[in-house]
């Protein structure tokens, strides 16, 4: 029924990247092992400075406070 062997749907590249192919749709997914365990840092850097308030000109239609001037986003 299928012309490819199971091993062709899961391939490990020389650099460790894993390529998986969905046998039904043919969609490819590339993943890097260990990437999910990388450290996440949400700390505010010591060198961070506050951003002052900015008055946006009337031609800036996408600025905060002008949401009623544009069409609503299409629902997904």
C-alpha positions as CSV (number, residue, x, y, z in Angstrom):
1,X,0.0,0.0,0.0
2,X,2.8,2.5,0.9
3,X,5.9,2.6,-1.2
4,X,8.2,4.0,1.6
5,X,9.5,2.1,4.6
6,X,8.8,3.2,8.1
7,X,12.4,4.5,8.5
8,X,11.9,7.1,5.8
9,X,9.3,8.8,8.0
10,X,11.7,9.4,10.9
11,X,15.2,10.6,10.0
12,X,18.0,12.0,12.3
13,X,20.3,14.4,10.6
14,X,24.1,14.4,11.4
15,X,23.7,17.5,13.5
16,X,21.0,15.9,15.7
17,X,18.0,17.5,14.0
18,X,15.1,15.1,13.7
19,X,12.9,15.2,10.6
20,X,9.5,13.5,10.8
21,X,7.2,13.1,7.9
22,X,3.5,12.4,8.3
23,X,2.8,9.3,6.1
24,X,-0.8,10.4,5.4
25,X,-0.4,14.1,4.6
26,X,3.3,14.3,3.7
27,X,3.7,17.2,6.1
28,X,7.3,17.5,7.4
29,X,8.2,18.5,11.0
30,X,11.8,19.4,11.9
31,X,12.7,19.4,15.6
32,X,15.9,19.9,17.6
33,X,16.2,17.6,20.7
34,X,16.9,19.5,23.9
35,X,15.5,22.8,22.7
36,X,12.4,22.4,24.9
37,X,14.6,22.3,28.0
38,X,16.4,25.6,27.4
39,X,16.3,28.1,30.3
40,X,13.7,30.7,30.2
41,X,14.5,34.0,31.9
42,X,11.7,36.5,32.5
43,X,13.8,38.7,34.8
44,X,14.0,42.4,34.1
45,X,17.5,43.4,33.2
46,X,19.4,45.8,35.6
47,X,20.0,48.1,32.6
48,X,16.3,48.4,31.8
49,X,14.8,51.9,31.8
50,X,11.2,53.1,31.8
51,X,9.6,54.1,28.6
52,X,8.0,57.5,28.7
53,X,4.5,58.2,27.5
54,X,4.3,59.2,23.9
55,X,1.6,61.3,22.3
56,X,0.7,59.7,19.0
57,X,-0.3,61.9,16.1
58,X,-3.8,61.6,14.7
59,X,-2.5,59.9,11.5
60,X,-1.3,56.9,13.6
61,X,-4.4,54.7,13.2
62,X,-3.0,51.6,14.9
63,X,-2.0,53.3,18.1
64,X,-3.6,52.6,21.5
65,X,-6.8,54.6,21.9
66,X,-7.6,54.5,18.2
67,X,-9.0,50.9,18.1
68,X,-12.5,52.2,17.1
69,X,-11.1,53.8,14.0
70,X,-10.2,50.5,12.3
71,X,-12.2,47.5,11.3
72,X,-12.2,44.6,13.9
73,X,-9.8,41.7,13.4
74,X,-11.2,38.8,11.6
75,X,-12.1,35.9,13.9
76,X,-10.2,32.8,13.4
